Amino acid sequence: MTEPKRASFDFSGQSVLVTGATSGLGAAIAEAFGASCADVVLAGRDPQRGSRLRERLRGLGRKVEFI
């Protein structure tokens, strides 16, 4: 997967909850929020995909949890 583009929105200091984050649109939304400096809580049904996405977003310096 390619590195997400830097969004034009700044969510620094904000936390977001993304449901359906382990695939498709939910994963893309989580990546976009991470690129916008948000801390992200990921909710999804696939623990392996959730863990991979969590680590990718943490690599951007974000606080991320998967539930």
Biopython code that builds the backbone (N, CA, C, O; Angstrom):
import numpy as np
from Bio.PDB.StructureBuilder import StructureBuilder

atoms = [
    (1, "MET", "N", (0.851, -1.174, 0.000)),
    (1, "MET", "CA", (0.000, 0.000, 0.000)),
    (1, "MET", "C", (0.895, 1.235, 0.000)),
    (1, "MET", "O", (1.934, 1.269, 0.660)),
    (2, "THR", "N", (0.478, 2.232, -0.742)),
    (2, "THR", "CA", (1.272, 3.445, -0.825)),
    (2, "THR", "C", (1.044, 4.323, 0.386)),
    (2, "THR", "O", (0.042, 4.199, 1.090)),
    (3, "GLU", "N", (1.995, 5.213, 0.615)),
    (3, "GLU", "CA", (1.878, 6.135, 1.738)),
    (3, "GLU", "C", (0.741, 7.116, 1.458)),
    (3, "GLU", "O", (0.635, 7.640, 0.349)),
    (4, "PRO", "N", (-0.118, 7.371, 2.465)),
    (4, "PRO", "CA", (-1.236, 8.286, 2.228)),
    (4, "PRO", "C", (-0.747, 9.703, 1.960)),
    (4, "PRO", "O", (0.273, 10.142, 2.492)),
    (5, "LYS", "N", (-1.503, 10.407, 1.121)),
    (5, "LYS", "CA", (-1.178, 11.800, 0.826)),
    (5, "LYS", "C", (-1.511, 12.664, 2.023)),
    (5, "LYS", "O", (-2.425, 12.363, 2.790)),
    (6, "ARG", "N", (-0.767, 13.730, 2.171)),
    (6, "ARG", "CA", (-1.025, 14.700, 3.233)),
    (6, "ARG", "C", (-2.303, 15.454, 2.887)),
    (6, "ARG", "O", (-2.396, 16.075, 1.828)),
    (7, "ALA", "N", (-3.271, 15.399, 3.767)),
    (7, "ALA", "CA", (-4.551, 16.054, 3.529)),
    (7, "ALA", "C", (-4.453, 17.553, 3.801)),
    (7, "ALA", "O", (-3.527, 18.024, 4.461)),
    (8, "SER", "N", (-5.421, 18.279, 3.283)),
    (8, "SER", "CA", (-5.422, 19.724, 3.477)),
    (8, "SER", "C", (-6.087, 20.123, 4.794)),
    (8, "SER", "O", (-6.158, 21.309, 5.113)),
    (9, "PHE", "N", (-6.566, 19.160, 5.549)),
    (9, "PHE", "CA", (-7.185, 19.430, 6.846)),
    (9, "PHE", "C", (-6.199, 19.103, 7.954)),
    (9, "PHE", "O", (-5.381, 18.193, 7.816)),
    (10, "ASP", "N", (-6.274, 19.845, 9.055)),
    (10, "ASP", "CA", (-5.396, 19.588, 10.192)),
    (10, "ASP", "C", (-6.250, 19.180, 11.386)),
    (10, "ASP", "O", (-6.987, 19.992, 11.945)),
    (11, "PHE", "N", (-6.140, 17.913, 11.769)),
    (11, "PHE", "CA", (-6.875, 17.388, 12.904)),
    (11, "PHE", "C", (-5.963, 17.203, 14.117)),
    (11, "PHE", "O", (-6.250, 16.381, 14.987)),
    (12, "SER", "N", (-4.876, 17.955, 14.180)),
    (12, "SER", "CA", (-3.955, 17.872, 15.320)),
    (12, "SER", "C", (-4.717, 18.076, 16.621)),
    (12, "SER", "O", (-5.525, 18.997, 16.739)),
    (13, "GLY", "N", (-4.453, 17.209, 17.600)),
    (13, "GLY", "CA", (-5.100, 17.321, 18.895)),
    (13, "GLY", "C", (-6.517, 16.766, 18.923)),
    (13, "GLY", "O", (-7.189, 16.838, 19.951)),
    (14, "GLN", "N", (-6.978, 16.211, 17.802)),
    (14, "GLN", "CA", (-8.327, 15.647, 17.732)),
    (14, "GLN", "C", (-8.237, 14.125, 17.686)),
    (14, "GLN", "O", (-7.271, 13.562, 17.172)),
    (15, "SER", "N", (-9.253, 13.476, 18.227)),
    (15, "SER", "CA", (-9.352, 12.020, 18.151)),
    (15, "SER", "C", (-10.589, 11.658, 17.349)),
    (15, "SER", "O", (-11.627, 12.311, 17.458)),
    (16, "VAL", "N", (-10.469, 10.613, 16.543)),
    (16, "VAL", "CA", (-11.600, 10.165, 15.731)),
    (16, "VAL", "C", (-11.796, 8.661, 15.909)),
    (16, "VAL", "O", (-10.845, 7.924, 16.170)),
    (17, "LEU", "N", (-13.027, 8.226, 15.765)),
    (17, "LEU", "CA", (-13.375, 6.806, 15.774)),
    (17, "LEU", "C", (-13.812, 6.441, 14.368)),
    (17, "LEU", "O", (-14.718, 7.061, 13.811)),
    (18, "VAL", "N", (-13.167, 5.431, 13.794)),
    (18, "VAL", "CA", (-13.514, 4.984, 12.450)),
    (18, "VAL", "C", (-14.016, 3.555, 12.545)),
    (18, "VAL", "O", (-13.277, 2.655, 12.942)),
    (19, "THR", "N", (-15.273, 3.350, 12.179)),
    (19, "THR", "CA", (-15.835, 1.996, 12.150)),
    (19, "THR", "C", (-15.618, 1.396, 10.765)),
    (19, "THR", "O", (-15.511, 2.114, 9.770)),
    (20, "GLY", "N", (-15.557, 0.079, 10.721)),
    (20, "GLY", "CA", (-15.304, -0.590, 9.449)),
    (20, "GLY", "C", (-13.911, -0.318, 8.934)),
    (20, "GLY", "O", (-13.682, -0.303, 7.724)),
    (21, "ALA", "N", (-12.969, -0.101, 9.851)),
    (21, "ALA", "CA", (-11.630, 0.363, 9.490)),
    (21, "ALA", "C", (-10.707, -0.723, 8.946)),
    (21, "ALA", "O", (-9.581, -0.421, 8.550)),
    (22, "THR", "N", (-11.150, -1.973, 8.916)),
    (22, "THR", "CA", (-10.231, -3.024, 8.482)),
    (22, "THR", "C", (-10.282, -3.287, 6.983)),
    (22, "THR", "O", (-9.537, -4.130, 6.485)),
    (23, "SER", "N", (-11.144, -2.582, 6.253)),
    (23, "SER", "CA", (-11.162, -2.763, 4.797)),
    (23, "SER", "C", (-11.889, -1.615, 4.113)),
    (23, "SER", "O", (-12.603, -0.835, 4.744)),
    (24, "GLY", "N", (-11.689, -1.538, 2.835)),
    (24, "GLY", "CA", (-12.426, -0.624, 1.979)),
    (24, "GLY", "C", (-12.419, 0.831, 2.397)),
    (24, "GLY", "O", (-11.382, 1.400, 2.737)),
    (25, "LEU", "N", (-13.601, 1.414, 2.362)),
    (25, "LEU", "CA", (-13.759, 2.830, 2.642)),
    (25, "LEU", "C", (-13.335, 3.187, 4.063)),
    (25, "LEU", "O", (-12.740, 4.242, 4.283)),
    (26, "GLY", "N", (-13.633, 2.319, 5.031)),
    (26, "GLY", "CA", (-13.237, 2.589, 6.418)),
    (26, "GLY", "C", (-11.734, 2.696, 6.571)),
    (26, "GLY", "O", (-11.238, 3.577, 7.272)),
    (27, "ALA", "N", (-11.001, 1.797, 5.913)),
    (27, "ALA", "CA", (-9.538, 1.837, 5.977)),
    (27, "ALA", "C", (-9.010, 3.109, 5.308)),
    (27, "ALA", "O", (-8.069, 3.729, 5.804)),
    (28, "ALA", "N", (-9.608, 3.491, 4.197)),
    (28, "ALA", "CA", (-9.184, 4.712, 3.502)),
    (28, "ALA", "C", (-9.452, 5.948, 4.353)),
    (28, "ALA", "O", (-8.637, 6.871, 4.389)),
    (29, "ILE", "N", (-10.588, 5.967, 5.035)),
    (29, "ILE", "CA", (-10.919, 7.097, 5.909)),
    (29, "ILE", "C", (-9.934, 7.169, 7.073)),
    (29, "ILE", "O", (-9.473, 8.252, 7.434)),
    (30, "ALA", "N", (-9.611, 6.012, 7.663)),
    (30, "ALA", "CA", (-8.643, 5.985, 8.762)),
    (30, "ALA", "C", (-7.289, 6.509, 8.301)),
    (30, "ALA", "O", (-6.644, 7.278, 9.014)),
    (31, "GLU", "N", (-6.850, 6.094, 7.100)),
    (31, "GLU", "CA", (-5.577, 6.575, 6.548)),
    (31, "GLU", "C", (-5.630, 8.095, 6.359)),
    (31, "GLU", "O", (-4.664, 8.796, 6.662)),
    (32, "ALA", "N", (-6.751, 8.595, 5.861)),
    (32, "ALA", "CA", (-6.873, 10.043, 5.625)),
    (32, "ALA", "C", (-6.821, 10.820, 6.932)),
    (32, "ALA", "O", (-6.164, 11.858, 7.009)),
    (33, "PHE", "N", (-7.508, 10.327, 7.964)),
    (33, "PHE", "CA", (-7.442, 11.007, 9.252)),
    (33, "PHE", "C", (-6.029, 10.955, 9.825)),
    (33, "PHE", "O", (-5.557, 11.938, 10.396)),
    (34, "GLY", "N", (-5.354, 9.821, 9.678)),
    (34, "GLY", "CA", (-3.980, 9.715, 10.143)),
    (34, "GLY", "C", (-3.073, 10.699, 9.429)),
    (34, "GLY", "O", (-2.209, 11.316, 10.052)),
    (35, "ALA", "N", (-3.264, 10.849, 8.118)),
    (35, "ALA", "CA", (-2.478, 11.797, 7.338)),
    (35, "ALA", "C", (-2.801, 13.239, 7.721)),
    (35, "ALA", "O", (-2.014, 14.150, 7.468)),
    (36, "SER", "N", (-3.974, 13.433, 8.337)),
    (36, "SER", "CA", (-4.402, 14.778, 8.766)),
    (36, "SER", "C", (-4.062, 15.045, 10.228)),
    (36, "SER", "O", (-4.594, 15.975, 10.835)),
    (37, "CYS", "N", (-3.167, 14.220, 10.794)),
    (37, "CYS", "CA", (-2.640, 14.397, 12.146)),
    (37, "CYS", "C", (-3.617, 14.057, 13.267)),
    (37, "CYS", "O", (-3.403, 14.478, 14.404)),
    (38, "ALA", "N", (-4.674, 13.314, 12.983)),
    (38, "ALA", "CA", (-5.618, 12.915, 14.030)),
    (38, "ALA", "C", (-5.114, 11.670, 14.744)),
    (38, "ALA", "O", (-4.428, 10.841, 14.147)),
    (39, "ASP", "N", (-5.455, 11.539, 16.020)),
    (39, "ASP", "CA", (-5.295, 10.281, 16.724)),
    (39, "ASP", "C", (-6.528, 9.453, 16.368)),
    (39, "ASP", "O", (-7.636, 9.983, 16.300)),
    (40, "VAL", "N", (-6.333, 8.148, 16.140)),
    (40, "VAL", "CA", (-7.397, 7.341, 15.555)),
    (40, "VAL", "C", (-7.700, 6.112, 16.402)),
    (40, "VAL", "O", (-6.793, 5.408, 16.845)),
    (41, "VAL", "N", (-8.985, 5.867, 16.620)),
    (41, "VAL", "CA", (-9.450, 4.609, 17.201)),
    (41, "VAL", "C", (-10.087, 3.840, 16.052)),
    (41, "VAL", "O", (-11.035, 4.309, 15.423)),
    (42, "LEU", "N", (-9.554, 2.655, 15.790)),
    (42, "LEU", "CA", (-10.022, 1.823, 14.695)),
    (42, "LEU", "C", (-10.964, 0.756, 15.231)),
    (42, "LEU", "O", (-10.648, 0.099, 16.223)),
    (43, "ALA", "N", (-12.102, 0.572, 14.601)),
    (43, "ALA", "CA", (-13.019, -0.504, 14.958)),
    (43, "ALA", "C", (-13.263, -1.332, 13.704)),
    (43, "ALA", "O", (-13.570, -0.794, 12.640)),
    (44, "GLY", "N", (-13.124, -2.641, 13.840)),
    (44, "GLY", "CA", (-13.340, -3.520, 12.693)),
    (44, "GLY", "C", (-13.381, -4.964, 13.126)),
    (44, "GLY", "O", (-13.118, -5.288, 14.284)),
    (45, "ARG", "N", (-13.714, -5.833, 12.186)),
    (45, "ARG", "CA", (-13.898, -7.247, 12.505)),
    (45, "ARG", "C", (-12.666, -8.108, 12.271)),
    (45, "ARG", "O", (-12.619, -9.239, 12.754)),
    (46, "ASP", "N", (-11.674, -7.614, 11.551)),
    (46, "ASP", "CA", (-10.497, -8.416, 11.217)),
    (46, "ASP", "C", (-9.292, -7.950, 12.027)),
    (46, "ASP", "O", (-8.680, -6.935, 11.694)),
    (47, "PRO", "N", (-8.945, -8.682, 13.089)),
    (47, "PRO", "CA", (-7.843, -8.257, 13.961)),
    (47, "PRO", "C", (-6.495, -8.133, 13.248)),
    (47, "PRO", "O", (-5.704, -7.250, 13.581)),
    (48, "GLN", "N", (-6.223, -8.996, 12.280)),
    (48, "GLN", "CA", (-4.937, -8.913, 11.570)),
    (48, "GLN", "C", (-4.843, -7.638, 10.744)),
    (48, "GLN", "O", (-3.829, -6.941, 10.791)),
    (49, "ARG", "N", (-5.882, -7.331, 9.997)),
    (49, "ARG", "CA", (-5.885, -6.095, 9.204)),
    (49, "ARG", "C", (-5.853, -4.871, 10.118)),
    (49, "ARG", "O", (-5.169, -3.889, 9.832)),
    (50, "GLY", "N", (-6.596, -4.941, 11.211)),
    (50, "GLY", "CA", (-6.612, -3.833, 12.157)),
    (50, "GLY", "C", (-5.243, -3.572, 12.752)),
    (50, "GLY", "O", (-4.830, -2.422, 12.902)),
    (51, "SER", "N", (-4.542, -4.638, 13.091)),
    (51, "SER", "CA", (-3.194, -4.499, 13.650)),
    (51, "SER", "C", (-2.226, -3.912, 12.640)),
    (51, "SER", "O", (-1.397, -3.070, 12.985)),
    (52, "ARG", "N", (-2.328, -4.357, 11.386)),
    (52, "ARG", "CA", (-1.444, -3.815, 10.339)),
    (52, "ARG", "C", (-1.700, -2.324, 10.117)),
    (52, "ARG", "O", (-0.761, -1.536, 10.000)),
    (53, "LEU", "N", (-2.972, -1.947, 10.062)),
    (53, "LEU", "CA", (-3.309, -0.539, 9.871)),
    (53, "LEU", "C", (-2.870, 0.284, 11.074)),
    (53, "LEU", "O", (-2.360, 1.392, 10.916)),
    (54, "ARG", "N", (-3.065, -0.250, 12.273)),
    (54, "ARG", "CA", (-2.629, 0.449, 13.487)),
    (54, "ARG", "C", (-1.138, 0.738, 13.427)),
    (54, "ARG", "O", (-0.713, 1.858, 13.712)),
    (55, "GLU", "N", (-0.344, -0.249, 13.061)),
    (55, "GLU", "CA", (1.107, -0.056, 13.015)),
    (55, "GLU", "C", (1.503, 0.926, 11.920)),
    (55, "GLU", "O", (2.429, 1.716, 12.104)),
    (56, "ARG", "N", (0.810, 0.885, 10.778)),
    (56, "ARG", "CA", (1.099, 1.826, 9.696)),
    (56, "ARG", "C", (0.830, 3.262, 10.139)),
    (56, "ARG", "O", (1.625, 4.157, 9.853)),
    (57, "LEU", "N", (-0.278, 3.485, 10.831)),
    (57, "LEU", "CA", (-0.612, 4.832, 11.296)),
    (57, "LEU", "C", (0.306, 5.269, 12.435)),
    (57, "LEU", "O", (0.650, 6.447, 12.534)),
    (58, "ARG", "N", (0.696, 4.349, 13.281)),
    (58, "ARG", "CA", (1.660, 4.693, 14.340)),
    (58, "ARG", "C", (2.989, 5.105, 13.725)),
    (58, "ARG", "O", (3.701, 5.942, 14.279)),
    (59, "GLY", "N", (3.323, 4.518, 12.581)),
    (59, "GLY", "CA", (4.539, 4.903, 11.870)),
    (59, "GLY", "C", (4.516, 6.351, 11.407)),
    (59, "GLY", "O", (5.563, 6.946, 11.153)),
    (60, "LEU", "N", (3.308, 6.920, 11.298)),
    (60, "LEU", "CA", (3.158, 8.338, 10.953)),
    (60, "LEU", "C", (3.241, 9.220, 12.187)),
    (60, "LEU", "O", (3.142, 10.444, 12.098)),
    (61, "GLY", "N", (3.425, 8.578, 13.352)),
    (61, "GLY", "CA", (3.522, 9.341, 14.601)),
    (61, "GLY", "C", (2.196, 9.592, 15.276)),
    (61, "GLY", "O", (2.094, 10.484, 16.118)),
    (62, "ARG", "N", (1.176, 8.827, 14.928)),
    (62, "ARG", "CA", (-0.153, 9.017, 15.518)),
    (62, "ARG", "C", (-0.383, 8.051, 16.673)),
    (62, "ARG", "O", (0.194, 6.965, 16.724)),
    (63, "LYS", "N", (-1.241, 8.474, 17.597)),
    (63, "LYS", "CA", (-1.727, 7.561, 18.639)),
    (63, "LYS", "C", (-2.883, 6.794, 18.002)),
    (63, "LYS", "O", (-3.837, 7.388, 17.502)),
    (64, "VAL", "N", (-2.783, 5.462, 18.030)),
    (64, "VAL", "CA", (-3.791, 4.640, 17.357)),
    (64, "VAL", "C", (-4.103, 3.435, 18.229)),
    (64, "VAL", "O", (-3.202, 2.815, 18.793)),
    (65, "GLU", "N", (-5.372, 3.110, 18.333)),
    (65, "GLU", "CA", (-5.823, 1.898, 19.024)),
    (65, "GLU", "C", (-6.783, 1.155, 18.117)),
    (65, "GLU", "O", (-7.522, 1.769, 17.348)),
    (66, "PHE", "N", (-6.773, -0.161, 18.208)),
    (66, "PHE", "CA", (-7.719, -1.008, 17.471)),
    (66, "PHE", "C", (-8.603, -1.727, 18.475)),
    (66, "PHE", "O", (-8.116, -2.367, 19.407)),
    (67, "ILE", "N", (-9.910, -1.614, 18.272)),
    (67, "ILE", "CA", (-10.846, -2.318, 19.166)),
    (67, "ILE", "C", (-11.744, -3.231, 18.369)),
    (67, "ILE", "O", (-12.599, -3.909, 18.939)),
]
sb = StructureBuilder()
sb.init_structure("model")
sb.init_model(0)
sb.init_chain("A")
sb.init_seg("    ")
for serial, (resi, resn, name, xyz) in enumerate(atoms, 1):
    if name == "N":
        sb.init_residue(resn, " ", resi, " ")
    sb.init_atom(name, np.array(xyz, "f"), 0.0, 1.0, " ", f" {name:<3s}", serial, name[0])
structure = sb.get_structure()
